[in-house]
Amino acid sequence: MNFWYWLVSFLPFEWAASGSMLFMKNALLAILVVTPLFGILSTMVVESRMAFFSDALGHSAFTGMAIGAICGLTQPVWAAVIFSVVIAFLFTLVRQRTRMASDTAISVFSSAAVALGIFISTLGGQSFTKFNNLLIGDILSVAPSEIGFLAVLLVLVLVLWLTSFNQMMLSSVHQALADSRGIRAVWKNFLFTAAIAVVVTITMSWVGLLVINAMLVLPGAAARNVAKNLPQYHLISVVGGLVCGVAGLLVSYYVGASTGASITLLLSLWFFVTLLFKKAH
């Protein structure tokens, strides 16, 4: 991290000065890791027509946090990760075996998860306010060790994307054709949903449950408006998310607003710009 702090000190901002505001430097590094992660997953989410799935997983992660807290775990986030992965597996299984529409399955799991989370967190007259920080998030609280874990997660998602994106896209477009090609769509889809589950759960406390779904959808949706081929599609999604992420961090710092909300607003603006560009051409 010392090398990163030294590198950031060359930036023309007062918080970048050597030895000062390490939390901003940590947040900037986290943004540089998280936004490409969201950008890559966003293309998968958009193409699989699962725009609200991350929202359902966010609710599942919240429920997992509540379960972990009830069990007295010092790190309830790991209970949230396990619970979200289980929900991702059940969602994939139900959608595959019943041929239920994605939006219906997402609505069912999302409603059940958030109800269970609220029930557990308020059981015995407990106050729900201790989970309020999960709704808004605070990326300025990210620790260097957590950034390292995010970097490992980014590498794993990159491997999944490089090896499975075409197969998952074929499965989402034409399930029967994918089956005829010998693609084990169930497990490919489960790996994809599990990756989203882990990313949403780990980043929820920094990004905020209220806006995390938008950050997983908007980069890919904006890229789809202007991309002419798949390489452009992925590149624009990642770069757009990265630029809006860094700009959102700076905006939130100088105006004193939520970082997650600032990034989401800029991503929304970027989406509408690409939409206008698409209509103009």
Backbone as CSV, one residue per row, in Angstrom:
resi,resn,N_x,N_y,N_z,CA_x,CA_y,CA_z,C_x,C_y,C_z
1,MET,0.821,-1.213,0.000,0.000,0.000,0.000,0.856,1.264,0.000
2,ASN,2.059,1.177,0.536,2.923,2.368,0.580,3.224,2.882,-0.832
3,PHE,3.419,1.941,-1.765,3.658,2.359,-3.153,2.436,3.075,-3.718
4,TRP,1.233,2.558,-3.395,0.003,3.196,-3.870,-0.133,4.603,-3.291
5,TYR,0.148,4.753,-1.988,0.050,6.073,-1.362,1.043,7.047,-1.994
6,TRP,2.226,6.545,-2.309,3.236,7.395,-2.960,2.773,7.800,-4.358
7,LEU,2.181,6.870,-5.085,1.710,7.138,-6.437,0.586,8.175,-6.434
8,VAL,-0.340,8.037,-5.485,-1.472,8.960,-5.401,-1.016,10.365,-5.031
9,SER,0.094,10.478,-4.324,0.564,11.794,-3.873,0.881,12.740,-5.037
10,PHE,1.006,12.209,-6.250,1.273,13.060,-7.413,-0.007,13.675,-7.988
11,LEU,-1.173,13.226,-7.524,-2.429,13.785,-8.010,-2.630,15.206,-7.495
12,PRO,-3.273,16.077,-8.281,-3.423,17.492,-7.894,-4.606,17.752,-6.973
13,PHE,-4.711,16.997,-5.876,-5.786,17.193,-4.908,-5.173,17.321,-3.520
14,GLU,-5.841,18.101,-2.653,-5.283,18.297,-1.314,-5.282,17.008,-0.503
15,TRP,-6.281,16.138,-0.745,-6.337,14.883,0.004,-5.277,13.881,-0.462
16,ALA,-4.657,14.164,-1.613,-3.641,13.253,-2.151,-2.257,13.510,-1.574
17,ALA,-2.109,14.564,-0.781,-0.804,14.903,-0.214,-0.257,13.743,0.619
18,SER,1.040,13.587,0.614,1.683,12.479,1.308,1.352,12.481,2.797
19,GLY,0.922,11.320,3.304,0.657,11.153,4.720,-0.697,11.651,5.190
20,SER,-1.539,12.099,4.285,-2.842,12.639,4.692,-3.986,11.862,4.070
21,MET,-5.114,11.830,4.775,-6.376,11.261,4.292,-6.196,9.908,3.598
22,LEU,-5.655,8.967,4.332,-5.450,7.639,3.758,-6.768,6.976,3.374
23,PHE,-7.862,7.366,4.059,-9.153,6.764,3.746,-9.596,7.099,2.322
24,MET,-9.245,8.298,1.840,-9.596,8.664,0.460,-8.756,7.877,-0.540
25,LYS,-7.513,7.661,-0.208,-6.633,6.895,-1.095,-7.067,5.428,-1.151
26,ASN,-7.488,4.896,0.005,-8.024,3.530,0.022,-9.304,3.444,-0.807
27,ALA,-10.162,4.457,-0.659,-11.427,4.477,-1.396,-11.176,4.552,-2.903
28,LEU,-10.199,5.347,-3.312,-9.881,5.463,-4.737,-9.412,4.127,-5.299
29,LEU,-8.554,3.433,-4.560,-8.074,2.125,-5.013,-9.222,1.128,-5.071
30,ALA,-10.119,1.191,-4.087,-11.284,0.301,-4.089,-12.166,0.562,-5.307
31,ILE,-12.340,1.835,-5.662,-13.125,2.202,-6.842,-12.489,1.633,-8.109
32,LEU,-11.155,1.700,-8.184,-10.444,1.201,-9.370,-10.559,-0.313,-9.507
33,VAL,-10.860,-0.996,-8.409,-11.045,-2.452,-8.457,-12.519,-2.817,-8.620
34,VAL,-13.390,-2.119,-7.892,-14.812,-2.462,-7.863,-15.507,-2.135,-9.178
35,THR,-15.235,-0.951,-9.752,-15.975,-0.550,-10.950,-15.696,-1.438,-12.172
36,PRO,-14.458,-1.878,-12.423,-14.281,-2.859,-13.500,-15.011,-4.177,-13.210
37,LEU,-15.064,-4.536,-11.924,-15.782,-5.746,-11.518,-17.262,-5.628,-11.863
38,PHE,-17.857,-4.487,-11.530,-19.254,-4.245,-11.872,-19.437,-4.144,-13.386
39,GLY,-18.474,-3.520,-14.073,-18.574,-3.366,-15.521,-18.601,-4.696,-16.244
40,ILE,-17.767,-5.639,-15.805,-17.732,-6.965,-16.421,-19.024,-7.724,-16.152
41,LEU,-19.446,-7.735,-14.887,-20.672,-8.446,-14.538,-21.897,-7.809,-15.178
42,SER,-21.835,-6.492,-15.391,-22.979,-5.778,-15.954,-23.334,-6.296,-17.343
43,THR,-22.329,-6.593,-18.165,-22.623,-7.113,-19.499,-23.324,-8.461,-19.409
44,MET,-22.925,-9.269,-18.423,-23.577,-10.562,-18.238,-25.011,-10.376,-17.751
45,VAL,-25.206,-9.443,-16.816,-26.537,-9.192,-16.259,-27.491,-8.702,-17.337
46,VAL,-27.035,-7.744,-18.145,-27.893,-7.170,-19.185,-28.243,-8.213,-20.233
47,GLU,-27.254,-8.984,-20.690,-27.509,-9.963,-21.736,-28.349,-11.141,-21.244
48,SER,-28.288,-11.435,-19.954,-29.074,-12.539,-19.393,-30.455,-12.088,-18.942
49,ARG,-30.743,-10.795,-19.138,-32.044,-10.219,-18.758,-32.341,-10.447,-17.274
50,MET,-31.336,-10.173,-16.449,-31.483,-10.367,-15.007,-31.161,-9.064,-14.271
51,ALA,-31.735,-7.978,-14.764,-31.404,-6.662,-14.249,-31.754,-6.496,-12.775
52,PHE,-32.780,-7.184,-12.309,-33.195,-7.013,-10.916,-32.701,-8.142,-10.022
53,PHE,-31.891,-9.026,-10.597,-31.412,-10.152,-9.797,-30.473,-9.689,-8.684
54,SER,-29.629,-8.705,-8.995,-28.700,-8.204,-7.969,-29.462,-7.579,-6.814
55,ASP,-30.617,-6.991,-7.103,-31.447,-6.428,-6.048,-31.944,-7.536,-5.120
56,ALA,-32.389,-8.638,-5.720,-32.834,-9.781,-4.923,-31.690,-10.339,-4.091
57,LEU,-30.486,-10.387,-4.688,-29.323,-10.884,-3.950,-28.932,-9.944,-2.830
58,GLY,-29.128,-8.637,-3.052,-28.862,-7.671,-1.986,-29.758,-7.923,-0.786
59,HIS,-31.019,-8.216,-1.064,-31.940,-8.549,0.023,-31.517,-9.845,0.715
60,SER,-31.060,-10.807,-0.092,-30.589,-12.072,0.481,-29.356,-11.849,1.355
61,ALA,-28.463,-10.974,0.879,-27.257,-10.675,1.650,-27.608,-9.995,2.963
62,PHE,-28.584,-9.105,2.919,-29.048,-8.450,4.148,-29.572,-9.479,5.138
63,THR,-30.345,-10.449,4.622,-30.867,-11.504,5.484,-29.732,-12.334,6.066
64,GLY,-28.714,-12.626,5.243,-27.558,-13.369,5.734,-26.814,-12.618,6.816
65,MET,-26.712,-11.294,6.664,-26.076,-10.475,7.706,-26.864,-10.560,9.009
66,ALA,-28.187,-10.529,8.899,-29.035,-10.627,10.083,-28.863,-11.982,10.764
67,ILE,-28.784,-13.051,9.955,-28.569,-14.389,10.510,-27.216,-14.478,11.206
68,GLY,-26.182,-13.913,10.558,-24.853,-13.918,11.158,-24.809,-13.151,12.464
69,ALA,-25.524,-12.015,12.518,-25.568,-11.215,13.746,-26.287,-11.963,14.860
70,ILE,-27.399,-12.639,14.503,-28.153,-13.412,15.491,-27.300,-14.539,16.063
71,CYS,-26.469,-15.143,15.194,-25.603,-16.254,15.629,-24.367,-15.774,16.387
72,GLY,-24.198,-14.455,16.480,-23.080,-13.895,17.233,-21.749,-13.938,16.517
73,LEU,-21.763,-14.025,15.194,-20.516,-14.063,14.436,-19.851,-12.693,14.434
74,THR,-18.530,-12.676,14.584,-17.807,-11.397,14.562,-17.754,-10.819,13.157
75,GLN,-17.811,-11.676,12.138,-17.830,-11.255,10.740,-19.081,-11.822,10.064
76,PRO,-20.246,-11.206,10.293,-21.491,-11.738,9.705,-21.525,-11.692,8.189
77,VAL,-20.582,-10.976,7.569,-20.568,-10.890,6.109,-20.371,-12.264,5.475
78,TRP,-19.657,-13.167,6.173,-19.426,-14.500,5.597,-20.703,-15.326,5.641
79,ALA,-21.532,-15.108,6.664,-22.842,-15.756,6.689,-23.690,-15.229,5.540
80,ALA,-23.541,-13.935,5.252,-24.277,-13.322,4.145,-23.830,-13.895,2.804
81,VAL,-22.525,-14.105,2.645,-21.999,-14.687,1.402,-22.576,-16.084,1.188
82,ILE,-22.537,-16.913,2.225,-23.048,-18.289,2.111,-24.538,-18.278,1.795
83,PHE,-25.294,-17.442,2.503,-26.738,-17.389,2.286,-27.059,-16.917,0.866
84,SER,-26.319,-15.929,0.371,-26.564,-15.412,-0.979,-26.238,-16.445,-2.046
85,VAL,-25.168,-17.194,-1.841,-24.802,-18.245,-2.803,-25.870,-19.340,-2.815
86,VAL,-26.405,-19.681,-1.636,-27.487,-20.669,-1.566,-28.715,-20.168,-2.321
87,ILE,-29.062,-18.894,-2.130,-30.199,-18.305,-2.843,-29.942,-18.316,-4.358
88,ALA,-28.703,-18.001,-4.755,-28.355,-18.022,-6.176,-28.525,-19.419,-6.761
89,PHE,-28.119,-20.446,-6.002,-28.270,-21.824,-6.463,-29.748,-22.202,-6.591
90,LEU,-30.551,-21.852,-5.579,-31.981,-22.176,-5.608,-32.683,-21.446,-6.748
91,PHE,-32.287,-20.188,-6.970,-32.877,-19.409,-8.059,-32.583,-20.073,-9.411
92,THR,-31.335,-20.464,-9.615,-30.943,-21.117,-10.869,-31.686,-22.427,-11.050
93,LEU,-31.805,-23.186,-9.965,-32.473,-24.486,-10.031,-33.960,-24.329,-10.356
94,VAL,-34.618,-23.385,-9.673,-36.050,-23.172,-9.894,-36.313,-22.681,-11.314
95,ARG,-35.501,-21.737,-11.760,-35.708,-21.196,-13.109,-35.469,-22.266,-14.178
96,GLN,-34.497,-23.152,-13.924,-34.158,-24.181,-14.901,-35.198,-25.303,-14.935
97,ARG,-35.622,-25.755,-13.738,-36.518,-26.908,-13.659,-37.974,-26.552,-13.958
98,THR,-38.379,-25.342,-13.634,-39.780,-24.974,-13.813,-40.017,-24.118,-15.046
99,ARG,-38.933,-23.631,-15.669,-39.030,-22.711,-16.808,-39.800,-21.444,-16.429
100,MET,-39.733,-21.095,-15.157,-40.395,-19.887,-14.686,-39.690,-18.664,-15.256
101,ALA,-40.429,-17.629,-15.596,-39.843,-16.407,-16.127,-38.898,-15.797,-15.100
102,SER,-37.803,-15.193,-15.580,-36.789,-14.648,-14.678,-37.367,-13.600,-13.735
103,ASP,-38.202,-12.690,-14.275,-38.723,-11.621,-13.427,-39.622,-12.164,-12.322
104,THR,-40.372,-13.232,-12.626,-41.230,-13.844,-11.610,-40.396,-14.502,-10.521
105,ALA,-39.392,-15.277,-10.923,-38.527,-15.947,-9.948,-37.788,-14.936,-9.079
106,ILE,-37.308,-13.860,-9.704,-36.593,-12.829,-8.954,-37.509,-12.174,-7.930
107,SER,-38.740,-11.878,-8.334,-39.699,-11.248,-7.432,-40.002,-12.144,-6.234
108,VAL,-40.181,-13.445,-6.489,-40.476,-14.387,-5.411,-39.330,-14.448,-4.415
109,PHE,-38.109,-14.641,-4.903,-36.955,-14.770,-4.015,-36.651,-13.454,-3.301
110,SER,-36.797,-12.340,-4.003,-36.528,-11.037,-3.404,-37.494,-10.751,-2.264
111,SER,-38.781,-10.990,-2.503,-39.805,-10.733,-1.476,-39.588,-11.613,-0.246
112,ALA,-39.326,-12.896,-0.498,-39.126,-13.816,0.616,-37.873,-13.452,1.411
113,ALA,-36.796,-13.082,0.711,-35.529,-12.775,1.384,-35.636,-11.524,2.247
114,VAL,-36.226,-10.458,1.705,-36.308,-9.217,2.475,-37.257,-9.375,3.661
115,ALA,-38.350,-10.144,3.485,-39.267,-10.376,4.597,-38.583,-11.170,5.711
116,LEU,-37.832,-12.199,5.319,-37.109,-13.001,6.309,-36.064,-12.160,7.029
117,GLY,-35.362,-11.295,6.275,-34.349,-10.441,6.892,-34.933,-9.491,7.916
118,ILE,-36.036,-8.840,7.556,-36.684,-7.918,8.492,-37.227,-8.672,9.705
119,PHE,-37.791,-9.860,9.464,-38.326,-10.674,10.557,-37.233,-11.039,11.557
120,ILE,-36.093,-11.503,11.038,-35.000,-11.917,11.924,-34.393,-10.730,12.656
121,SER,-34.183,-9.621,11.928,-33.518,-8.462,12.536,-34.378,-7.758,13.576
122,THR,-35.710,-7.954,13.508,-36.595,-7.318,14.491,-37.154,-8.321,15.496
123,LEU,-36.675,-9.559,15.430,-37.160,-10.612,16.316,-36.900,-10.247,17.779
124,GLY,-37.906,-10.417,18.617,-37.755,-10.100,20.026,-37.718,-8.615,20.325
125,GLY,-38.252,-7.820,19.405,-38.293,-6.368,19.635,-36.986,-5.657,19.358
126,GLN,-36.070,-6.297,18.623,-34.792,-5.655,18.311,-35.002,-4.482,17.353
127,SER,-34.051,-3.562,17.368,-34.126,-2.392,16.497,-33.484,-2.698,15.146
128,PHE,-34.127,-2.223,14.082,-33.624,-2.416,12.727,-32.512,-1.427,12.385
129,THR,-32.358,-0.378,13.196,-31.456,0.726,12.845,-29.997,0.307,12.733
130,LYS,-29.598,-0.791,13.378,-28.201,-1.207,13.299,-27.803,-1.666,11.896
131,PHE,-28.810,-1.909,11.033,-28.528,-2.310,9.659,-28.693,-1.161,8.672
132,ASN,-28.975,0.048,9.193,-29.209,1.186,8.298,-28.006,1.510,7.423
133,ASN,-26.789,1.259,7.958,-25.580,1.584,7.185,-25.472,0.752,5.911
134,LEU,-26.121,-0.421,5.897,-26.086,-1.263,4.702,-26.905,-0.652,3.571
135,LEU,-27.887,0.185,3.912,-28.752,0.774,2.894,-28.021,1.821,2.068
136,ILE,-27.169,2.613,2.734,-26.481,3.720,2.063,-25.053,3.362,1.696
137,GLY,-24.359,2.657,2.578,-22.981,2.261,2.318,-21.989,3.382,2.589
138,ASP,-20.731,2.999,2.749,-19.679,3.983,2.995,-18.356,3.415,2.510
139,ILE,-17.989,3.764,1.280,-16.762,3.224,0.700,-15.519,3.822,1.350
140,LEU,-15.685,4.940,2.071,-14.544,5.542,2.756,-14.073,4.684,3.933
141,SER,-14.879,3.690,4.301,-14.504,2.822,5.424,-13.762,1.570,4.980
142,VAL,-13.517,1.416,3.677,-12.875,0.209,3.184,-11.432,0.117,3.685
143,ALA,-11.025,-1.100,4.055,-9.678,-1.349,4.580,-8.795,-1.957,3.491
144,PRO,-7.463,-1.772,3.585,-6.546,-2.333,2.578,-6.703,-3.838,2.381
145,SER,-6.937,-4.581,3.467,-7.098,-6.033,3.341,-8.340,-6.384,2.529
146,GLU,-9.379,-5.572,2.678,-10.610,-5.808,1.918,-10.401,-5.501,0.436
147,ILE,-9.572,-4.511,0.145,-9.261,-4.186,-1.252,-8.518,-5.351,-1.895
148,GLY,-7.626,-5.970,-1.138,-6.893,-7.133,-1.640,-7.839,-8.274,-1.981
149,PHE,-8.832,-8.493,-1.127,-9.822,-9.536,-1.401,-10.616,-9.202,-2.658
150,LEU,-10.961,-7.923,-2.842,-11.684,-7.492,-4.035,-10.852,-7.734,-5.298
151,ALA,-9.539,-7.506,-5.192,-8.656,-7.728,-6.342,-8.644,-9.208,-6.736
152,VAL,-8.610,-10.097,-5.746,-8.668,-11.535,-6.019,-10.001,-11.887,-6.672
153,LEU,-11.070,-11.278,-6.163,-12.400,-11.513,-6.719,-12.484,-11.038,-8.164
154,LEU,-11.848,-9.908,-8.466,-11.821,-9.389,-9.835,-11.133,-10.376,-10.776
155,VAL,-10.022,-10.947,-10.336,-9.293,-11.924,-11.162,-10.161,-13.151,-11.423
156,LEU,-10.850,-13.641,-10.392,-11.707,-14.824,-10.548,-12.867,-14.552,-11.510
157,VAL,-13.469,-13.357,-11.398,-14.565,-13.005,-12.295,-14.056,-12.863,-13.727
158,LEU,-12.845,-12.326,-13.896,-12.246,-12.223,-15.227,-12.064,-13.601,-15.854
159,VAL,-11.605,-14.552,-15.046,-11.430,-15.925,-15.538,-12.779,-16.507,-15.952
160,LEU,-13.805,-16.305,-15.113,-15.142,-16.790,-15.432,-15.660,-16.152,-16.716
161,TRP,-15.453,-14.853,-16.843,-15.912,-14.118,-18.030,-15.205,-14.609,-19.302
162,LEU,-13.892,-14.788,-19.229,-13.128,-15.217,-20.402,-13.484,-16.626,-20.843
163,THR,-13.805,-17.474,-19.894,-14.043,-18.882,-20.221,-15.511,-19.227,-20.462
164,SER,-16.425,-18.372,-19.988,-17.830,-18.785,-20.001,-18.803,-17.786,-20.604
165,PHE,-18.365,-16.588,-20.955,-19.334,-15.577,-21.386,-20.118,-16.014,-22.618
166,ASN,-19.422,-16.521,-23.648,-20.110,-16.917,-24.884,-21.126,-18.028,-24.627
167,GLN,-20.751,-18.980,-23.772,-21.661,-20.076,-23.465,-22.873,-19.596,-22.680
168,MET,-22.646,-18.685,-21.719,-23.765,-18.156,-20.943,-24.682,-17.296,-21.804
169,MET,-24.086,-16.563,-22.754,-24.902,-15.756,-23.653,-25.768,-16.655,-24.536
170,LEU,-25.185,-17.730,-25.065,-25.948,-18.655,-25.890,-27.072,-19.291,-25.077
171,SER,-26.795,-19.616,-23.816,-27.816,-20.223,-22.966,-28.975,-19.267,-22.725
172,SER,-28.663,-17.979,-22.571,-29.716,-16.996,-22.308,-30.519,-16.686,-23.567
173,VAL,-29.869,-16.760,-24.734,-30.554,-16.444,-25.999,-31.363,-17.630,-26.501
174,HIS,-30.755,-18.832,-26.458,-31.432,-20.019,-27.012,-31.022,-21.236,-26.188
175,GLN,-31.844,-21.572,-25.188,-31.528,-22.651,-24.266,-31.395,-23.998,-24.984
176,ALA,-32.318,-24.278,-25.907,-32.297,-25.571,-26.611,-31.032,-25.733,-27.441
177,LEU,-30.611,-24.653,-28.113,-29.393,-24.713,-28.915,-28.173,-24.938,-28.024
178,ALA,-28.164,-24.286,-26.877,-27.051,-24.470,-25.937,-26.980,-25.920,-25.474
179,ASP,-28.146,-26.505,-25.171,-28.184,-27.906,-24.743,-27.682,-28.832,-25.852
180,SER,-28.050,-28.524,-27.104,-27.620,-29.368,-28.224,-26.120,-29.286,-28.466
181,ARG,-25.509,-28.180,-28.026,-24.055,-28.025,-28.164,-23.291,-28.619,-26.983
182,GLY,-24.026,-29.231,-26.060,-23.385,-29.858,-24.908,-22.986,-28.893,-23.809
183,ILE,-23.557,-27.697,-23.837,-23.247,-26.703,-22.803,-24.076,-26.998,-21.555
184,ARG,-23.425,-27.176,-20.450,-24.129,-27.449,-19.192,-24.598,-26.111,-18.620
185,ALA,-25.722,-25.657,-19.145,-26.208,-24.312,-18.848,-26.501,-24.111,-17.372
186,VAL,-26.967,-25.148,-16.696,-27.322,-25.001,-15.279,-26.118,-24.568,-14.464
187,TRP,-24.996,-25.259,-14.674,-23.810,-24.939,-13.881,-23.168,-23.635,-14.320
188,LYS,-23.230,-23.334,-15.605,-22.711,-22.047,-16.076,-23.513,-20.903,-15.467
189,ASN,-24.826,-21.057,-15.471,-25.682,-20.020,-14.909,-25.500,-19.906,-13.402
190,PHE,-25.274,-21.054,-12.749,-25.057,-21.006,-11.303,-23.751,-20.278,-10.964
191,LEU,-22.689,-20.558,-11.731,-21.423,-19.863,-11.503,-21.594,-18.354,-11.681
192,PHE,-22.362,-17.974,-12.682,-22.622,-16.568,-12.940,-23.403,-15.941,-11.800
193,THR,-24.492,-16.573,-11.376,-25.299,-16.020,-10.289,-24.536,-16.028,-8.963
194,ALA,-23.699,-17.053,-8.760,-22.895,-17.104,-7.543,-21.874,-15.973,-7.519
195,ALA,-21.284,-15.671,-8.690,-20.333,-14.552,-8.767,-21.019,-13.238,-8.422
196,ILE,-22.213,-13.024,-8.942,-22.958,-11.811,-8.600,-23.263,-11.783,-7.103
197,ALA,-23.662,-12.947,-6.553,-23.993,-13.029,-5.127,-22.821,-12.614,-4.251
198,VAL,-21.637,-13.127,-4.563,-20.450,-12.806,-3.760,-20.087,-11.331,-3.891
199,VAL,-20.105,-10.807,-5.126,-19.745,-9.403,-5.350,-20.724,-8.474,-4.645
200,VAL,-22.011,-8.736,-4.797,-23.029,-7.895,-4.151,-22.872,-7.925,-2.637
201,THR,-22.667,-9.108,-2.087,-22.565,-9.250,-0.632,-21.337,-8.546,-0.081
202,ILE,-20.201,-8.732,-0.729,-18.958,-8.143,-0.237,-18.977,-6.620,-0.342
203,THR,-19.539,-6.090,-1.413,-19.481,-4.640,-1.648,-20.693,-3.896,-1.088
204,MET,-21.677,-4.609,-0.580,-22.917,-3.982,-0.130,-22.693,-2.921,0.939
205,SER,-21.809,-3.201,1.890,-21.590,-2.255,2.984,-20.837,-1.011,2.534
206,TRP,-20.202,-1.044,1.359,-19.476,0.134,0.855,-20.297,0.896,-0.186
207,VAL,-21.022,0.166,-1.018,-21.780,0.809,-2.096,-23.168,1.220,-1.627
208,GLY,-23.819,0.358,-0.854,-25.168,0.637,-0.377,-26.196,-0.211,-1.094
209,LEU,-27.071,-0.841,-0.328,-28.082,-1.739,-0.870,-29.049,-1.016,-1.803
210,LEU,-29.292,0.268,-1.551,-30.285,1.013,-2.324,-29.830,1.300,-3.754
211,VAL,-28.509,1.316,-3.998,-28.018,1.704,-5.322,-27.180,0.622,-6.001
212,ILE,-26.937,-0.478,-5.316,-26.013,-1.470,-5.867,-26.563,-2.114,-7.140
213,ASN,-27.892,-2.249,-7.218,-28.484,-2.829,-8.427,-28.217,-1.956,-9.651
214,ALA,-28.338,-0.632,-9.470,-28.093,0.292,-10.578,-26.657,0.209,-11.056
215,MET,-25.721,0.029,-10.138,-24.314,-0.045,-10.515,-23.980,-1.330,-11.261
216,LEU,-24.823,-2.339,-11.111,-24.617,-3.590,-11.837,-25.331,-3.600,-13.183
217,VAL,-26.229,-2.655,-13.413,-27.007,-2.640,-14.642,-26.571,-1.524,-15.591
218,LEU,-26.365,-0.330,-15.057,-26.149,0.850,-15.900,-24.907,0.780,-16.795
219,PRO,-23.749,0.285,-16.326,-22.584,0.239,-17.232,-22.842,-0.581,-18.490
220,GLY,-23.433,-1.764,-18.333,-23.726,-2.604,-19.482,-24.836,-2.036,-20.351
221,ALA,-25.866,-1.450,-19.716,-26.977,-0.866,-20.476,-26.501,0.314,-21.315
222,ALA,-25.626,1.142,-20.750,-25.085,2.281,-21.498,-24.193,1.801,-22.636
223,ALA,-23.353,0.809,-22.365,-22.452,0.290,-23.396,-23.227,-0.327,-24.552
224,ARG,-24.341,-0.951,-24.240,-25.145,-1.593,-25.283,-25.726,-0.563,-26.252
225,ASN,-25.930,0.660,-25.774,-26.494,1.711,-26.628,-25.549,2.123,-27.755
226,VAL,-24.252,2.043,-27.500,-23.300,2.607,-28.464,-22.316,1.600,-29.039
227,ALA,-22.202,0.418,-28.441,-21.219,-0.566,-28.914,-21.650,-1.173,-30.241
228,LYS,-20.674,-1.414,-31.117,-20.946,-1.998,-32.431,-20.597,-3.482,-32.481
229,ASN,-19.844,-3.953,-31.493,-19.496,-5.362,-31.437,-19.228,-5.748,-29.990
230,LEU,-19.007,-7.027,-29.729,-18.831,-7.498,-28.359,-17.597,-6.923,-27.660
231,PRO,-16.420,-6.867,-28.330,-15.269,-6.251,-27.651,-15.541,-4.809,-27.213
232,GLN,-16.179,-4.021,-28.100,-16.536,-2.650,-27.731,-17.523,-2.643,-26.568
233,TYR,-18.460,-3.557,-26.607,-19.480,-3.657,-25.567,-18.839,-3.817,-24.186
234,HIS,-17.927,-4.770,-24.059,-17.272,-5.013,-22.780,-16.363,-3.854,-22.381
235,LEU,-15.624,-3.338,-23.349,-14.681,-2.254,-23.058,-15.408,-0.995,-22.597
236,ILE,-16.467,-0.614,-23.294,-17.213,0.594,-22.926,-17.873,0.425,-21.564
237,SER,-18.361,-0.773,-21.274,-18.980,-1.028,-19.974,-17.977,-0.834,-18.840
238,VAL,-16.782,-1.403,-19.008,-15.750,-1.304,-17.963,-15.228,0.129,-17.839
239,VAL,-14.891,0.756,-18.962,-14.333,2.109,-18.930,-15.370,3.115,-18.431
240,GLY,-16.611,2.976,-18.902,-17.672,3.873,-18.443,-17.885,3.772,-16.946
241,GLY,-17.921,2.545,-16.430,-18.070,2.350,-14.991,-16.894,2.901,-14.213
242,LEU,-15.689,2.715,-14.754,-14.479,3.194,-14.090,-14.454,4.720,-14.004
243,VAL,-14.735,5.395,-15.120,-14.715,6.863,-15.150,-15.779,7.436,-14.215
244,CYS,-16.991,6.896,-14.292,-18.073,7.384,-13.429,-17.779,7.082,-11.954
245,GLY,-17.093,5.965,-11.690,-16.750,5.628,-10.316,-15.767,6.618,-9.708
246,VAL,-14.694,6.922,-10.434,-13.696,7.880,-9.938,-14.311,9.275,-9.817
247,ALA,-15.080,9.686,-10.842,-15.720,11.003,-10.807,-16.725,11.091,-9.660
248,GLY,-17.456,9.999,-9.422,-18.420,9.978,-8.318,-17.759,10.109,-6.972
249,LEU,-16.588,9.476,-6.798,-15.845,9.600,-5.541,-15.428,11.049,-5.306
250,LEU,-14.932,11.710,-6.357,-14.501,13.102,-6.234,-15.686,14.024,-5.946
251,VAL,-16.793,13.795,-6.652,-17.990,14.612,-6.424,-18.478,14.462,-4.985
252,SER,-18.540,13.227,-4.505,-19.030,12.989,-3.142,-18.124,13.635,-2.103
253,TYR,-16.813,13.656,-2.378,-15.872,14.263,-1.435,-16.062,15.779,-1.359
254,TYR,-16.198,16.414,-2.514,-16.243,17.873,-2.533,-17.618,18.458,-2.201
255,VAL,-18.681,17.676,-2.361,-20.013,18.200,-2.008,-20.560,17.560,-0.740
256,GLY,-19.858,16.551,-0.209,-20.278,15.926,1.038,-21.492,15.033,0.902
257,ALA,-21.602,14.308,-0.206,-22.750,13.423,-0.444,-22.304,11.959,-0.414
258,SER,-23.271,11.050,-0.493,-22.985,9.615,-0.522,-22.212,9.253,-1.790
259,THR,-21.159,8.480,-1.627,-20.354,8.079,-2.782,-21.133,7.155,-3.718
260,GLY,-21.836,6.182,-3.149,-22.610,5.258,-3.968,-23.661,5.977,-4.789
261,ALA,-24.352,6.931,-4.162,-25.380,7.694,-4.875,-24.760,8.584,-5.948
262,SER,-23.606,9.175,-5.664,-22.939,10.042,-6.641,-22.517,9.245,-7.871
263,ILE,-21.960,8.067,-7.654,-21.553,7.218,-8.773,-22.767,6.804,-9.594
264,THR,-23.844,6.447,-8.921,-25.058,6.013,-9.615,-25.656,7.134,-10.447
265,LEU,-25.664,8.356,-9.926,-26.186,9.500,-10.685,-25.363,9.746,-11.942
266,LEU,-24.049,9.642,-11.824,-23.192,9.841,-12.996,-23.374,8.706,-14.006
267,LEU,-23.547,7.490,-13.527,-23.817,6.365,-14.430,-25.152,6.563,-15.153
268,SER,-26.145,7.104,-14.428,-27.451,7.380,-15.043,-27.307,8.441,-16.126
269,LEU,-26.538,9.478,-15.820,-26.293,10.529,-16.808,-25.582,9.966,-18.029
270,TRP,-24.594,9.103,-17.809,-23.860,8.461,-18.897,-24.795,7.606,-19.753
271,PHE,-25.715,6.891,-19.097,-26.675,6.075,-19.831,-27.537,6.945,-20.754
272,PHE,-28.050,8.070,-20.250,-28.908,8.927,-21.069,-28.132,9.591,-22.207
273,VAL,-26.859,9.886,-21.964,-26.016,10.435,-23.035,-25.867,9.408,-24.153
274,THR,-25.589,8.158,-23.789,-25.448,7.105,-24.810,-26.774,6.832,-25.508
275,LEU,-27.876,6.972,-24.778,-29.189,6.764,-25.382,-29.483,7.834,-26.434
276,LEU,-29.137,9.079,-26.111,-29.309,10.169,-27.073,-28.415,9.965,-28.288
277,PHE,-27.207,9.501,-28.046,-26.268,9.227,-29.146,-26.816,8.131,-30.047
278,LYS,-27.419,7.111,-29.433,-28.002,5.994,-30.187,-29.148,6.490,-31.070
279,LYS,-30.017,7.349,-30.497,-31.146,7.866,-31.262,-30.692,8.774,-32.397
280,ALA,-29.592,9.510,-32.152,-29.088,10.436,-33.177,-28.486,9.695,-34.369
281,HIS,-28.090,8.439,-34.142,-27.463,7.668,-35.223,-28.342,6.490,-35.625
